[in-house]
Amino acid sequence: MRRVHREIKVNKLGPNLFESRVTIGYHPNGNQKRKKVRGRTISEVRRKVEDLRQQVDWGRLVDLTTTLAEYVERWAAGTLAVEDIRQNTKDDYLWQLDKYVLPYLGRYRLTDLSPQIIEKWQADLLASGGEEQNGLSSNTVRLARISLSKALTAATAHGLISRNPVALAKGPRKSEYKCKALTAEQANALIDASSGWLRVAIIVGVKTGLRPGEVAALQWSDINFKSGYLSVNHSSHSIRGGGVELRPPKTESSRRMVPIAADLESVLQDWRKTQAEIGISPFVVTVEGRPLRRDTFTQAFGRLARKCNIEATPHGLRHTFATALLEDGKPTAHVAELLGDSEATVANVYSHVLRPKVELREAIQTAIPINLP
């Protein structure tokens, strides 16, 4: 059907401020219901007017005063809550929104969000985001962007906005940084510069290869000093609003037994005595008697790494463990079993460690050929 052109009259209110009015319906007495639409440019106002008229045409007009923060609360309790995805995925979306999106964009009205606003938000996170305002990595910003887009995709599907501004905004450039293994000197520098629960968490991570969430979920009942093994039975997930929740591993291979090295046993035995003095807890790593949250671990570790001028993350402790074993010649299958990963995954992730051994084998084949019958 041919679309009827409707004139859009835009008035200038002041420097960088324009306004238009849109008829959105009629009162019982026949008078028009009108909404004011404002923007920094004429084109922005025209776009908003077209969006609003489209919502009126489709019978999907919503309260134009609804902010992003208000919408996210409704989305979390409704659409997201019943979506058939893992609970930890839902929690990750909400954690990203609470941490990196709503503090910056929560006050904006849902209908005011534009690609330009999204791009400025991303730039602000890259330049000065984070606790210490020293900027976030592009990968962190990309995760926050994905979470925001998830919420706004639902808003688009429900007709609350005509298009997802995140999809129209240019995303941050993909970071070239990859999680790196620490050298023995770097690992010991971090351990020596830390104390209390953080020191224990670092040592457990680098001596077992446990994921950060598995370190946080580790309980004394998982540790058997007599057999010399610890069991990985859970992963810790931060709950929105505080606290943690223990969940079973994602895969059966993640539920595993890991040997306790002699130096790790010594650290754990000493820590257990210290912990008994400050308050008994079923968890190995606690902060003021409370179970460790993954984000608390990540933030504290990040501050420590910057203080030591070492580029590292808690997940890098796991890489350090795996790399050390592979460089020592341990079979890929055995390392994969300790990590709770498939052998194929380990071979792919640590190909840079395994490649020299493959190349050396080929060099020997070429350098010392033998005649076979």
Secondary structure, 3 states (H helix, E strand, C coil): CCCCCCCCCCEEEECCEEEEEEEEEECCCCCEEEEEEEECCHHHHHHHHHHHHHHHHHCCCCCCCCEHHHHHHHHHHCHHHHCCCCHHHHHHHHHHHHHHHHHHHCCCEHHHCCHHHHHHHHHHHHHHCCCCCCCCCHHHHHHHHHHHHHHHHHHHHCCCCCCCHHHHCCCCCCCCCCCCCCCHHHHHHHHHHCCHHHHHHHHHHHHHCCCHHHHHHCEHHHEECCCCEEEECCEEEECCCCCEEEECCCCHHHCEEEECCHHHHHHHHHHHHHHHHHCCCCECCEECCEECCHHHHHHHHHHHHHHCCCCCCHHHHHHHHHHHHHHCCCCHHHHHHHHCCCHHHHHHHCHHHHHHHHHHHHHHHHHCCCCCC
